[in-house]
Amino acid sequence: MHTAFLLKIHPFLQVFYLFFGKLQAMLNIENLTDFVPNIKMLESIGNSVTSREIDLTLCYNDTIQQYNKEYRQQNKATDVLSFPIINDIITDNNFIPLGSIVISIDFVFNKAQEYKHSTESEMALLFIHGLLHLLGYDHESDNGEMREKEALIIQNFNLPSSLIVRTEEN
């Protein structure tokens, strides 16, 4: 059984959806690197916390540094950036994309080597971290809520210590 409907998300923008069943997050990946991610794992992680569309860009340090400079006024490379789609009117609408996550593959390789786990695990950890930021969590101001949520997801996917936990341990 399926349902079709027209969703008006802006006075000049309408989206037609054909719905076939349970909503699942759709992961759109723009890979600007040679790295081959475990797409099934990333999709599973996404589906465990949201049914909304997520854009993921994989890039090198020079590209993420440009984004960091342009959007956060910090002229340095970083591991992960999150760009949520913020609109109070549509935040509860499952058909509006959640936002975009950008991950530096250079950081993935460096941190995986430093913490002696796989690049696949490090990619998943950074994806979880970015995803929680898209959902509105902020580890710098939320009294541990993001850390708790991150720990639950990490446990569910049998991953090593998270970014937040590693930061707290140092």
Backbone torsions as a table, in degrees:
resi	resn	phi	psi	omega
1	MET	NA	137.8	178.1
2	HIS	-136.9	160.8	-178.7
3	THR	-128.4	139.6	176.3
4	ALA	-118.9	140.3	176.2
5	PHE	-156.5	161.6	179.3
6	LEU	-106.5	127.7	-179.5
7	LEU	-110.9	122.3	177.9
8	LYS	-96.7	110.1	-176.4
9	ILE	-105.3	-6.0	-179.2
10	HIS	-163.6	152.0	-179.4
11	PRO	-52.8	-27.8	-177.3
12	PHE	-113.4	7.6	-175.3
13	LEU	-132.2	120.5	176.1
14	GLN	-125.0	143.3	-179.3
15	VAL	-124.6	131.8	177.9
16	PHE	-96.7	127.6	179.8
17	TYR	-120.1	138.1	171.5
18	LEU	-113.7	114.1	-171.4
19	PHE	-104.8	124.6	-176.1
20	PHE	-108.5	-2.3	-178.7
21	GLY	160.8	-145.0	-177.2
22	LYS	-58.6	133.6	177.7
23	LEU	-72.8	137.0	175.0
24	GLN	-134.1	149.5	177.7
25	ALA	-64.4	137.9	174.1
26	MET	-103.5	130.0	-179.2
27	LEU	-106.5	116.4	176.3
28	ASN	-102.2	121.0	-176.1
29	ILE	-112.7	127.1	170.1
30	GLU	-109.2	108.7	-175.8
31	ASN	-104.0	108.8	-179.7
32	LEU	-97.6	17.4	-175.4
33	THR	-128.5	-179.6	174.5
34	ASP	-91.3	-7.6	-177.7
35	PHE	-68.2	137.9	177.5
36	VAL	-109.5	106.8	-177.6
37	PRO	-78.0	161.7	173.6
38	ASN	-83.8	90.3	-174.1
39	ILE	-62.8	-40.0	-179.4
40	LYS	-60.7	-41.5	179.4
41	MET	-65.1	-45.5	-179.4
42	LEU	-63.3	-40.3	176.8
43	GLU	-63.9	-41.2	178.8
44	SER	-62.4	-42.7	177.8
45	ILE	-62.2	-47.9	179.0
46	GLY	-57.2	-47.0	-179.3
47	ASN	-66.2	-21.5	-179.7
48	SER	-75.3	-16.7	-177.3
49	VAL	-125.1	-15.6	-178.2
50	THR	-155.4	157.5	173.0
51	SER	-108.7	8.3	-176.7
52	ARG	-92.7	156.3	-179.3
53	GLU	-67.9	141.2	-179.9
54	ILE	-129.4	133.6	172.9
55	ASP	-101.3	132.5	179.4
56	LEU	-125.7	125.3	175.2
57	THR	-113.0	127.8	174.9
58	LEU	-105.7	128.6	-175.8
59	CYS	-147.4	-179.0	176.3
60	TYR	-98.6	172.0	-176.5
61	ASN	-55.6	-39.7	-176.7
62	ASP	-62.3	-37.4	-179.8
63	THR	-72.4	-45.4	-179.2
64	ILE	-67.6	-29.9	176.1
65	GLN	-64.3	-40.8	177.1
66	GLN	-61.3	-45.1	178.3
67	TYR	-62.9	-43.3	-179.0
68	ASN	-62.2	-40.3	178.6
69	LYS	-68.0	-45.2	-176.7
70	GLU	-68.5	-42.8	-172.2
71	TYR	-101.2	-19.5	-178.9
72	ARG	-124.8	1.6	-179.8
73	GLN	55.5	35.0	175.7
74	GLN	-121.6	110.9	-174.8
75	ASN	-85.9	65.9	177.8
76	LYS	-155.2	156.0	175.9
77	ALA	-71.8	154.7	176.6
78	THR	-143.6	169.6	-176.5
79	ASP	-78.0	-46.1	-175.6
80	VAL	-147.5	140.8	173.8
81	LEU	-124.7	145.4	177.7
82	SER	-125.3	136.9	179.8
83	PHE	-127.6	88.5	-178.9
84	PRO	-71.8	150.2	170.7
85	ILE	-87.8	111.8	-174.8
86	ILE	-108.0	119.1	175.5
87	ASN	-160.1	110.8	-175.5
88	ASP	-55.6	-30.0	-177.2
89	ILE	-71.4	-33.0	-171.8
90	ILE	-114.2	7.3	-174.5
91	THR	-62.4	-28.2	179.9
92	ASP	-91.7	3.9	-177.1
93	ASN	-89.3	116.8	-177.3
94	ASN	-67.4	-12.2	-176.8
95	PHE	-93.6	-5.4	177.2
96	ILE	-94.1	132.3	179.5
97	PRO	-55.1	146.1	179.0
98	LEU	-73.0	-39.3	-179.5
99	GLY	150.6	-163.3	-175.9
100	SER	-123.6	143.3	174.9
101	ILE	-120.7	135.8	176.3
102	VAL	-120.3	127.6	-178.6
103	ILE	-124.0	133.7	176.3
104	SER	-85.3	120.0	178.3
105	ILE	-66.8	-31.2	176.4
106	ASP	-59.2	-43.5	177.1
107	PHE	-66.2	-38.9	178.8
108	VAL	-56.6	-50.2	-178.9
109	PHE	-65.9	-44.3	-177.8
110	ASN	-64.6	-45.8	-178.4
111	LYS	-71.4	-35.7	176.7
112	ALA	-61.5	-42.7	178.7
113	GLN	-67.8	-44.6	-178.9
114	GLU	-61.4	-41.9	-176.9
115	TYR	-97.2	5.2	173.5
116	LYS	56.6	48.9	170.8
117	HIS	-136.2	177.9	-173.3
118	SER	-74.5	156.3	174.6
119	THR	-64.5	-32.8	176.7
120	GLU	-60.1	-43.9	178.5
121	SER	-66.0	-43.5	-179.7
122	GLU	-64.2	-40.6	176.9
123	MET	-59.9	-44.4	179.8
124	ALA	-62.8	-42.0	179.3
125	LEU	-61.7	-45.0	-180.0
126	LEU	-68.3	-35.6	177.1
127	PHE	-64.0	-44.6	177.3
128	ILE	-59.0	-46.4	-178.9
129	HIS	-59.7	-49.0	179.1
130	GLY	-63.8	-39.8	-179.6
131	LEU	-62.6	-43.0	179.0
132	LEU	-65.4	-35.0	174.0
133	HIS	-63.6	-39.7	176.9
134	LEU	-60.7	-32.6	-179.4
135	LEU	-81.7	0.9	175.1
136	GLY	100.8	0.2	177.8
137	TYR	-76.3	147.3	178.3
138	ASP	-143.6	104.2	-175.5
139	HIS	-63.4	-16.2	179.9
140	GLU	-82.9	-14.1	-175.5
141	SER	-141.0	4.0	-171.7
142	ASP	-105.1	19.1	175.5
143	ASN	55.3	37.2	173.8
144	GLY	90.2	0.2	-179.3
145	GLU	-62.2	-43.5	-179.3
146	MET	-65.8	-41.4	179.5
147	ARG	-59.9	-43.5	179.7
148	GLU	-63.8	-45.5	179.8
149	LYS	-63.8	-43.5	179.3
150	GLU	-61.7	-43.1	-179.7
151	ALA	-61.9	-39.1	178.4
152	LEU	-64.2	-44.7	179.9
153	ILE	-65.4	-42.9	179.3
154	ILE	-60.0	-43.2	178.5
155	GLN	-63.8	-43.5	-179.9
156	ASN	-61.4	-31.0	-178.3
157	PHE	-104.7	9.3	175.8
158	ASN	53.4	50.8	-179.0
159	LEU	-104.2	162.0	177.5
160	PRO	-73.5	179.9	-178.0
161	SER	-49.6	144.2	-177.1
162	SER	-82.0	171.3	176.1
163	LEU	-57.9	-46.0	-178.5
164	ILE	-65.8	-45.0	-180.0
165	VAL	-62.1	-42.5	179.1
166	ARG	-62.3	-39.3	179.8
167	THR	-66.0	-41.6	179.9
168	GLU	-68.3	-30.0	-178.6
169	GLU	-73.1	-26.3	-177.7
170	ASN	-80.8	NA	NA
